[in-house]
Amino acid sequence: MRYTYKTKGTCSRAINLEIENGVVKNVSFDSGCDGNLKALSRFVEGLTPMQIEEKCKGITCGFRKTSCADQLAKAVREAEKESGS
């Protein structure tokens, strides 16, 4: 299942991802810190939404109360709920 999450409070505008058989793959970000987000996308490839949430939830960026990683945690949880997994 392909899913797009509109981010809130970050430089990136959206996160695109797929969940297949309970595993996250093909993560990409629209805008944001290009190199860092490419690295983050590779690091989470093949993890479950729960694993990503455990690693990324609550991370902040500078003075912001969220980050692209924190938004990714929210995105995978929403995608998982929508897919019925």
TORPA-4810 file (N, C-alpha, C, O; in nm, 3 decimals):
<nodes>
NODE_1_0.083_-0.118_0.000_0.000_0.000_0.000_0.088_0.124_0.000_0.177_0.137_0.084_M
NODE_2_0.065_0.214_-0.091_0.137_0.342_-0.100_0.062_0.443_-0.014_-0.061_0.448_-0.015_R
NODE_3_0.138_0.525_0.060_0.078_0.621_0.151_0.156_0.752_0.146_0.279_0.750_0.141_Y
NODE_4_0.085_0.865_0.148_0.148_0.997_0.156_0.095_1.067_0.280_-0.026_1.076_0.302_T
NODE_5_0.189_1.116_0.360_0.157_1.186_0.484_0.202_1.330_0.471_0.319_1.356_0.440_Y
NODE_6_0.112_1.425_0.494_0.145_1.567_0.491_0.204_1.605_0.626_0.136_1.598_0.728_K
NODE_7_0.330_1.644_0.627_0.399_1.676_0.752_0.351_1.808_0.810_0.295_1.892_0.740_T
NODE_8_0.374_1.824_0.939_0.335_1.945_1.011_0.454_1.991_1.095_0.508_1.913_1.174_K
NODE_9_0.495_2.116_1.079_0.600_2.172_1.163_0.742_2.140_1.122_0.834_2.157_1.202_G
NODE_10_0.762_2.093_0.999_0.898_2.059_0.952_0.924_2.125_0.817_0.833_2.176_0.751_T
NODE_11_1.050_2.122_0.777_1.088_2.175_0.646_1.035_2.087_0.533_0.999_2.136_0.426_C
NODE_12_1.029_1.956_0.558_0.972_1.868_0.455_0.822_1.890_0.450_0.759_1.924_0.550_S
NODE_13_0.765_1.872_0.332_0.622_1.896_0.313_0.539_1.769_0.321_0.421_1.772_0.359_R
NODE_14_0.601_1.656_0.285_0.527_1.530_0.283_0.624_1.413_0.290_0.742_1.426_0.258_A
NODE_15_0.572_1.299_0.335_0.648_1.175_0.338_0.570_1.073_0.257_0.451_1.053_0.278_I
NODE_16_0.639_1.008_0.164_0.580_0.902_0.083_0.641_0.771_0.126_0.762_0.762_0.146_N
NODE_17_0.558_0.668_0.140_0.610_0.538_0.181_0.516_0.428_0.138_0.403_0.452_0.097_L
NODE_18_0.565_0.306_0.149_0.485_0.188_0.123_0.495_0.096_0.243_0.599_0.088_0.308_E
NODE_19_0.387_0.026_0.271_0.391_-0.081_0.371_0.345_-0.208_0.300_0.236_-0.215_0.245_I
NODE_20_0.431_-0.307_0.304_0.402_-0.435_0.240_0.432_-0.547_0.339_0.544_-0.558_0.389_E
NODE_21_0.332_-0.628_0.367_0.346_-0.738_0.463_0.400_-0.690_0.597_0.482_-0.756_0.660_N
NODE_22_0.351_-0.572_0.641_0.389_-0.519_0.771_0.526_-0.455_0.777_0.574_-0.423_0.886_G
NODE_23_0.591_-0.436_0.661_0.726_-0.380_0.656_0.724_-0.252_0.573_0.658_-0.245_0.469_V
NODE_24_0.797_-0.150_0.620_0.802_-0.022_0.551_0.912_-0.024_0.446_1.022_-0.075_0.468_V
NODE_25_0.880_0.033_0.329_0.979_0.042_0.222_0.952_0.164_0.137_0.846_0.226_0.146_K
NODE_26_1.049_0.198_0.053_1.037_0.310_-0.041_0.996_0.440_0.025_0.901_0.506_-0.019_N
NODE_27_1.066_0.478_0.131_1.038_0.603_0.201_1.108_0.716_0.128_1.226_0.706_0.093_V
NODE_28_1.036_0.825_0.105_1.095_0.945_0.047_1.027_1.068_0.106_0.910_1.063_0.144_S
NODE_29_1.101_1.177_0.112_1.051_1.302_0.168_1.045_1.407_0.058_1.133_1.411_-0.028_F
NODE_30_0.943_1.491_0.060_0.932_1.606_-0.029_0.992_1.726_0.043_0.937_1.771_0.144_D
NODE_31_1.103_1.779_-0.008_1.177_1.890_0.050_1.247_1.849_0.178_1.248_1.731_0.213_S
NODE_32_1.304_1.945_0.248_1.377_1.917_0.371_1.526_1.902_0.346_1.574_1.935_0.238_G
NODE_33_1.597_1.853_0.444_1.743_1.836_0.438_1.775_1.711_0.356_1.773_1.600_0.408_C
NODE_34_1.803_1.731_0.231_1.812_1.623_0.134_1.899_1.505_0.179_1.852_1.391_0.181_D
NODE_35_2.023_1.530_0.214_2.114_1.421_0.251_2.068_1.348_0.376_2.069_1.225_0.380_G
NODE_36_2.029_1.422_0.478_1.984_1.360_0.602_1.859_1.275_0.581_1.846_1.167_0.638_N
NODE_37_1.768_1.324_0.499_1.643_1.250_0.479_1.663_1.129_0.389_1.591_1.030_0.403_L
NODE_38_1.758_1.136_0.298_1.792_1.017_0.219_1.851_0.910_0.311_1.820_0.792_0.297_K
NODE_39_1.936_0.952_0.404_1.996_0.858_0.500_1.889_0.798_0.590_1.886_0.677_0.611_A
NODE_40_1.801_0.882_0.644_1.693_0.834_0.730_1.608_0.732_0.655_1.571_0.628_0.710_L
NODE_41_1.577_0.761_0.531_1.496_0.670_0.450_1.563_0.533_0.436_1.496_0.430_0.444_S
NODE_42_1.694_0.532_0.416_1.766_0.405_0.404_1.771_0.330_0.537_1.757_0.208_0.540_R
NODE_43_1.789_0.404_0.646_1.798_0.340_0.777_1.669_0.269_0.817_1.673_0.166_0.884_F
NODE_44_1.554_0.323_0.776_1.427_0.263_0.818_1.375_0.159_0.719_1.277_0.089_0.748_V
NODE_45_1.438_0.148_0.603_1.397_0.051_0.503_1.396_-0.090_0.564_1.496_-0.134_0.619_E
NODE_46_1.285_-0.159_0.553_1.273_-0.296_0.603_1.230_-0.310_0.747_1.214_-0.421_0.797_G
NODE_47_1.211_-0.197_0.816_1.164_-0.203_0.955_1.012_-0.203_0.959_0.946_-0.167_0.862_L
NODE_48_0.957_-0.245_1.072_0.813_-0.238_1.091_0.776_-0.098_1.140_0.862_-0.026_1.190_T
NODE_49_0.650_-0.058_1.125_0.608_0.071_1.180_0.641_0.084_1.329_0.681_0.191_1.374_P
NODE_50_0.624_-0.022_1.407_0.653_-0.016_1.550_0.801_0.011_1.574_0.835_0.091_1.661_M
NODE_51_0.888_-0.053_1.499_1.032_-0.030_1.515_1.070_0.114_1.481_1.151_0.175_1.550_Q
NODE_52_1.011_0.167_1.376_1.038_0.305_1.337_0.986_0.400_1.444_1.054_0.496_1.481_I
NODE_53_0.867_0.374_1.493_0.809_0.459_1.597_0.897_0.458_1.722_0.920_0.564_1.782_E
NODE_54_0.946_0.342_1.762_1.032_0.332_1.880_1.160_0.414_1.864_1.206_0.475_1.961_E
NODE_55_1.216_0.417_1.745_1.342_0.487_1.721_1.324_0.637_1.696_1.412_0.716_1.732_K
NODE_56_1.214_0.677_1.636_1.201_0.814_1.587_1.103_0.903_1.663_1.115_1.026_1.658_C
NODE_57_1.007_0.845_1.731_0.904_0.924_1.799_0.966_1.016_1.904_1.048_0.973_1.985_K
NODE_58_0.925_1.141_1.902_0.968_1.236_2.003_1.096_1.312_1.972_1.135_1.399_2.049_G
NODE_59_1.162_1.280_1.861_1.284_1.353_1.824_1.243_1.494_1.780_1.148_1.511_1.704_I
NODE_60_1.316_1.593_1.829_1.288_1.731_1.792_1.399_1.784_1.702_1.505_1.723_1.690_T
NODE_61_1.372_1.897_1.638_1.469_1.962_1.548_1.482_2.108_1.592_1.391_2.188_1.572_C
NODE_62_1.597_2.141_1.651_1.618_2.278_1.696_1.511_2.319_1.796_1.486_2.249_1.894_G
NODE_63_1.449_2.432_1.772_1.346_2.484_1.861_1.208_2.423_1.835_1.114_2.446_1.912_F
NODE_64_1.195_2.346_1.730_1.066_2.285_1.695_1.032_2.171_1.789_1.122_2.107_1.845_R
NODE_65_0.904_2.145_1.807_0.860_2.036_1.894_0.849_1.904_1.819_0.805_1.804_1.876_K
NODE_66_0.889_1.904_1.693_0.885_1.784_1.610_1.007_1.785_1.519_1.090_1.876_1.525_T
NODE_67_1.017_1.685_1.435_1.125_1.674_1.337_1.076_1.587_1.224_0.966_1.531_1.231_S
NODE_68_1.155_1.575_1.120_1.117_1.485_1.010_1.111_1.341_1.059_1.025_1.264_1.015_C
NODE_69_1.201_1.303_1.150_1.198_1.167_1.205_1.071_1.145_1.287_1.007_1.041_1.275_A
NODE_70_1.035_1.242_1.369_0.912_1.233_1.449_0.789_1.226_1.358_0.696_1.150_1.385_D
NODE_71_0.790_1.305_1.252_0.679_1.301_1.157_0.673_1.167_1.085_0.565_1.118_1.053_Q
NODE_72_0.789_1.106_1.058_0.792_0.973_0.999_0.727_0.872_1.092_0.652_0.785_1.046_L
NODE_73_0.754_0.882_1.221_0.691_0.791_1.318_0.539_0.804_1.311_0.468_0.703_1.316_A
NODE_74_0.490_0.925_1.299_0.345_0.947_1.288_0.292_0.894_1.155_0.184_0.836_1.149_K
NODE_75_0.369_0.915_1.049_0.327_0.871_0.915_0.311_0.720_0.908_0.212_0.670_0.856_A
NODE_76_0.410_0.646_0.961_0.401_0.501_0.951_0.288_0.445_1.038_0.226_0.346_1.001_V
NODE_77_0.261_0.509_1.151_0.151_0.464_1.237_0.018_0.487_1.166_-0.069_0.399_1.166_R
NODE_78_0.000_0.605_1.104_-0.123_0.633_1.029_-0.139_0.539_0.911_-0.248_0.488_0.887_E
NODE_79_-0.032_0.516_0.839_-0.037_0.426_0.723_-0.074_0.286_0.767_-0.153_0.218_0.700_A
NODE_80_-0.018_0.242_0.878_-0.049_0.109_0.930_-0.196_0.097_0.966_-0.260_-0.004_0.935_E
NODE_81_-0.251_0.199_1.031_-0.393_0.199_1.066_-0.481_0.197_0.942_-0.579_0.124_0.936_K
NODE_82_-0.443_0.278_0.843_-0.522_0.285_0.720_-0.520_0.153_0.643_-0.619_0.115_0.580_E
NODE_83_-0.406_0.085_0.650_-0.395_-0.041_0.576_-0.465_-0.157_0.648_-0.486_-0.264_0.591_S
NODE_84_-0.499_-0.134_0.775_-0.567_-0.238_0.852_-0.474_-0.344_0.907_-0.520_-0.450_0.949_G
NODE_85_-0.345_-0.317_0.906_-0.246_-0.414_0.957_-0.247_-0.420_1.108_-0.170_-0.496_1.167_S
</nodes>
